[in-house]
Amino acid sequence: MVGPIHETRSDDGQTVFVAGTIENVGSRPSRTIRVWVNALDASGATLARVEALPTPQDVPPGTAAHFVVGLPNDPGVRTYHVEAIGR
């Protein structure tokens, strides 16, 4: 499950950092997790897509991994969509 995400801007305003958690709500460890963060405009079109490898990569049941990505600070971005896939 993707937990809450939050965004912060770099000091120079050029980059937006999107950070969040991926919680393993299953009964087995999750491994080889990949996260994709999509920056979306008002109509839902993807303006940017960035992949991240959260830490830790092996996530036991009931625990979480953390991720952070940097995206260009585009004024057209209205929201983010986060996907996570693991084994």
ChimeraX commands (.cxc) that place a marker at each C-alpha (Angstrom):
marker #1 position 0.00,0.00,0.00 radius 0.5
marker #1 position 1.30,3.45,-0.87 radius 0.5
marker #1 position 1.25,5.61,2.22 radius 0.5
marker #1 position 0.89,9.35,2.36 radius 0.5
marker #1 position 3.15,11.32,0.05 radius 0.5
marker #1 position 4.43,14.85,0.46 radius 0.5
marker #1 position 6.30,17.28,-1.71 radius 0.5
marker #1 position 9.01,19.83,-0.99 radius 0.5
marker #1 position 10.86,22.19,-3.25 radius 0.5
marker #1 position 14.61,22.58,-3.59 radius 0.5
marker #1 position 16.13,25.81,-2.31 radius 0.5
marker #1 position 16.53,27.11,-5.87 radius 0.5
marker #1 position 12.93,26.16,-6.78 radius 0.5
marker #1 position 13.99,24.10,-9.80 radius 0.5
marker #1 position 13.16,20.66,-8.37 radius 0.5
marker #1 position 10.21,19.19,-6.51 radius 0.5
marker #1 position 10.95,16.23,-4.24 radius 0.5
marker #1 position 8.10,13.76,-3.77 radius 0.5
marker #1 position 8.56,11.39,-0.83 radius 0.5
marker #1 position 6.42,8.69,0.72 radius 0.5
marker #1 position 6.19,5.17,2.06 radius 0.5
marker #1 position 5.27,1.76,0.70 radius 0.5
marker #1 position 3.75,-0.49,3.36 radius 0.5
marker #1 position 3.71,-4.28,3.08 radius 0.5
marker #1 position 0.19,-5.23,4.18 radius 0.5
marker #1 position 0.58,-8.81,2.94 radius 0.5
marker #1 position 1.62,-11.96,4.77 radius 0.5
marker #1 position 4.97,-12.52,2.97 radius 0.5
marker #1 position 8.05,-10.32,2.54 radius 0.5
marker #1 position 8.08,-7.99,-0.47 radius 0.5
marker #1 position 11.26,-7.84,-2.53 radius 0.5
marker #1 position 12.63,-5.99,-5.54 radius 0.5
marker #1 position 10.22,-3.08,-5.12 radius 0.5
marker #1 position 10.03,-0.40,-7.77 radius 0.5
marker #1 position 8.06,2.82,-7.47 radius 0.5
marker #1 position 6.94,5.10,-10.30 radius 0.5
marker #1 position 5.84,8.65,-9.60 radius 0.5
marker #1 position 3.81,10.35,-12.31 radius 0.5
marker #1 position 3.35,14.13,-12.30 radius 0.5
marker #1 position -0.11,14.89,-13.73 radius 0.5
marker #1 position -1.66,18.04,-15.12 radius 0.5
marker #1 position -5.25,19.21,-14.55 radius 0.5
marker #1 position -6.61,16.84,-17.22 radius 0.5
marker #1 position -4.70,13.82,-15.86 radius 0.5
marker #1 position -2.03,13.78,-18.58 radius 0.5
marker #1 position 1.44,12.69,-17.50 radius 0.5
marker #1 position 3.97,15.55,-17.61 radius 0.5
marker #1 position 6.85,13.58,-16.05 radius 0.5
marker #1 position 7.50,10.04,-14.81 radius 0.5
marker #1 position 10.33,9.01,-12.49 radius 0.5
marker #1 position 11.28,5.58,-11.14 radius 0.5
marker #1 position 12.67,5.00,-7.65 radius 0.5
marker #1 position 13.98,2.05,-5.66 radius 0.5
marker #1 position 12.71,2.45,-2.10 radius 0.5
marker #1 position 14.75,1.51,0.93 radius 0.5
marker #1 position 14.90,-1.07,2.23 radius 0.5
marker #1 position 14.30,-3.34,-0.76 radius 0.5
marker #1 position 13.24,-6.33,1.38 radius 0.5
marker #1 position 10.13,-5.34,3.33 radius 0.5
marker #1 position 8.77,-7.82,5.89 radius 0.5
marker #1 position 4.99,-7.95,6.47 radius 0.5
marker #1 position 3.73,-5.04,8.56 radius 0.5
marker #1 position 6.71,-2.78,7.80 radius 0.5
marker #1 position 7.37,-0.03,5.28 radius 0.5
marker #1 position 9.97,1.20,2.82 radius 0.5
marker #1 position 10.63,4.86,1.98 radius 0.5
marker #1 position 11.17,6.56,-1.35 radius 0.5
marker #1 position 12.00,10.01,-2.66 radius 0.5
marker #1 position 12.23,11.25,-6.25 radius 0.5
marker #1 position 13.16,14.55,-7.81 radius 0.5
marker #1 position 11.05,16.03,-10.60 radius 0.5
marker #1 position 11.35,19.30,-12.53 radius 0.5
marker #1 position 9.27,22.03,-10.89 radius 0.5
marker #1 position 6.63,22.35,-13.62 radius 0.5
marker #1 position 3.81,24.84,-12.85 radius 0.5
marker #1 position 1.43,22.64,-14.87 radius 0.5
marker #1 position 1.61,19.79,-12.32 radius 0.5
marker #1 position -1.57,19.50,-10.26 radius 0.5
marker #1 position -1.17,16.10,-8.60 radius 0.5
marker #1 position 0.93,12.95,-8.44 radius 0.5
marker #1 position 0.10,9.29,-9.04 radius 0.5
marker #1 position 2.33,6.71,-7.35 radius 0.5
marker #1 position 2.56,3.03,-8.36 radius 0.5
marker #1 position 4.57,0.35,-6.56 radius 0.5
marker #1 position 5.35,-3.17,-7.74 radius 0.5
marker #1 position 7.33,-5.81,-5.91 radius 0.5
marker #1 position 7.70,-9.55,-5.61 radius 0.5
marker link #1:1,2 radius 0.2
marker link #1:2,3 radius 0.2
marker link #1:3,4 radius 0.2
marker link #1:4,5 radius 0.2
marker link #1:5,6 radius 0.2
marker link #1:6,7 radius 0.2
marker link #1:7,8 radius 0.2
marker link #1:8,9 radius 0.2
marker link #1:9,10 radius 0.2
marker link #1:10,11 radius 0.2
marker link #1:11,12 radius 0.2
marker link #1:12,13 radius 0.2
marker link #1:13,14 radius 0.2
marker link #1:14,15 radius 0.2
marker link #1:15,16 radius 0.2
marker link #1:16,17 radius 0.2
marker link #1:17,18 radius 0.2
marker link #1:18,19 radius 0.2
marker link #1:19,20 radius 0.2
marker link #1:20,21 radius 0.2
marker link #1:21,22 radius 0.2
marker link #1:22,23 radius 0.2
marker link #1:23,24 radius 0.2
marker link #1:24,25 radius 0.2
marker link #1:25,26 radius 0.2
marker link #1:26,27 radius 0.2
marker link #1:27,28 radius 0.2
marker link #1:28,29 radius 0.2
marker link #1:29,30 radius 0.2
marker link #1:30,31 radius 0.2
marker link #1:31,32 radius 0.2
marker link #1:32,33 radius 0.2
marker link #1:33,34 radius 0.2
marker link #1:34,35 radius 0.2
marker link #1:35,36 radius 0.2
marker link #1:36,37 radius 0.2
marker link #1:37,38 radius 0.2
marker link #1:38,39 radius 0.2
marker link #1:39,40 radius 0.2
marker link #1:40,41 radius 0.2
marker link #1:41,42 radius 0.2
marker link #1:42,43 radius 0.2
marker link #1:43,44 radius 0.2
marker link #1:44,45 radius 0.2
marker link #1:45,46 radius 0.2
marker link #1:46,47 radius 0.2
marker link #1:47,48 radius 0.2
marker link #1:48,49 radius 0.2
marker link #1:49,50 radius 0.2
marker link #1:50,51 radius 0.2
marker link #1:51,52 radius 0.2
marker link #1:52,53 radius 0.2
marker link #1:53,54 radius 0.2
marker link #1:54,55 radius 0.2
marker link #1:55,56 radius 0.2
marker link #1:56,57 radius 0.2
marker link #1:57,58 radius 0.2
marker link #1:58,59 radius 0.2
marker link #1:59,60 radius 0.2
marker link #1:60,61 radius 0.2
marker link #1:61,62 radius 0.2
marker link #1:62,63 radius 0.2
marker link #1:63,64 radius 0.2
marker link #1:64,65 radius 0.2
marker link #1:65,66 radius 0.2
marker link #1:66,67 radius 0.2
marker link #1:67,68 radius 0.2
marker link #1:68,69 radius 0.2
marker link #1:69,70 radius 0.2
marker link #1:70,71 radius 0.2
marker link #1:71,72 radius 0.2
marker link #1:72,73 radius 0.2
marker link #1:73,74 radius 0.2
marker link #1:74,75 radius 0.2
marker link #1:75,76 radius 0.2
marker link #1:76,77 radius 0.2
marker link #1:77,78 radius 0.2
marker link #1:78,79 radius 0.2
marker link #1:79,80 radius 0.2
marker link #1:80,81 radius 0.2
marker link #1:81,82 radius 0.2
marker link #1:82,83 radius 0.2
marker link #1:83,84 radius 0.2
marker link #1:84,85 radius 0.2
marker link #1:85,86 radius 0.2
marker link #1:86,87 radius 0.2
view
